[in-house]
Amino acid sequence: MEVLGKYQTARDMIDRHNLKLPDMEPRIQQLLEKIENAINQSIETAKLFYAGGSPGMAITTLENEALTIDPNHEEANELLKMINDGIH
């Protein structure tokens, strides 16, 4: 994810200049878990929409939530493809 790349660049610069900052690893891990939970929740919501006969809402949920957070998320992309294939 782009955010993690920026974090790593900043961390490398801090290390290069021997700056002392609190260890951010636990906080980063918490944020990553929250991100993954948000993606999983939107996937589950999309599945409920699809099962309830609303493929359009399922697609919107995936595109506006899961895939906005992580456009390369494998499960979200597979579900989106399955829904789109079922519509056409």
C-alpha positions in Angstrom: 0.0 0.0 0.0 1.2 3.5 -0.8 0.9 4.7 2.8 3.3 1.9 4.0 5.8 2.9 1.3 5.7 6.5 2.6 6.1 5.3 6.1 9.1 3.2 5.2 10.7 6.2 3.4 10.2 8.4 6.5 11.6 5.6 8.7 14.7 5.2 6.5 15.3 9.0 6.7 14.9 9.0 10.5 17.3 6.0 10.8 19.8 7.7 8.5 19.9 10.9 10.6 19.9 8.9 13.9 16.7 10.6 15.1 15.0 9.1 18.1 11.3 8.6 17.9 9.0 6.3 19.8 8.7 2.8 18.2 5.7 3.0 15.9 5.5 -0.7 15.0 2.7 -1.5 17.4 0.7 1.4 16.2 1.3 0.5 12.6 0.2 -3.1 13.3 -3.0 -1.8 14.9 -3.7 0.4 11.9 -3.1 -2.5 9.5 -5.6 -4.6 11.4 -8.2 -1.9 11.3 -7.6 -1.5 7.5 -8.0 -5.3 7.0 -11.1 -5.3 9.2 -12.7 -2.5 7.2 -12.0 -4.4 3.9 -13.4 -7.6 5.3 -16.5 -5.9 6.6 -17.2 -4.3 3.2 -16.7 -7.7 1.5 -19.2 -9.3 3.9 -21.7 -6.4 3.3 -21.3 -6.8 -0.5 -22.0 -10.6 -0.2 -25.2 -9.8 1.8 -26.3 -7.3 -0.9 -25.6 -9.9 -3.6 -27.4 -12.7 -1.8 -30.3 -10.3 -1.2 -30.7 -9.7 -4.9 -28.9 -6.3 -5.1 -25.9 -6.9 -7.3 -25.6 -3.2 -8.0 -25.3 -2.4 -4.3 -22.8 -5.2 -3.9 -20.6 -3.7 -6.7 -20.9 -0.2 -5.3 -19.9 -1.4 -1.8 -16.9 -3.2 -3.1 -15.8 -0.4 -5.4 -16.4 2.4 -2.8 -15.1 0.6 0.2 -12.9 -2.5 -0.1 -11.3 -1.5 -3.4 -10.9 2.1 -2.5 -8.8 1.0 0.5 -6.8 -1.6 -1.4 -7.4 -1.8 -5.2 -5.4 -5.0 -5.4 -7.2 -6.9 -2.7 -7.6 -10.4 -4.1 -10.8 -11.5 -2.5 -12.6 -8.2 -3.2 -11.5 -8.3 -6.9 -12.6 -12.0 -7.2 -16.0 -11.2 -5.7 -16.4 -8.2 -8.0 -15.6 -10.3 -11.0 -18.0 -13.0 -10.0 -20.8 -10.5 -9.5 -20.1 -8.8 -12.8 -20.0 -12.1 -14.6 -23.3 -13.1 -13.1 -24.9 -9.8 -14.3 -23.8 -10.2 -17.9 
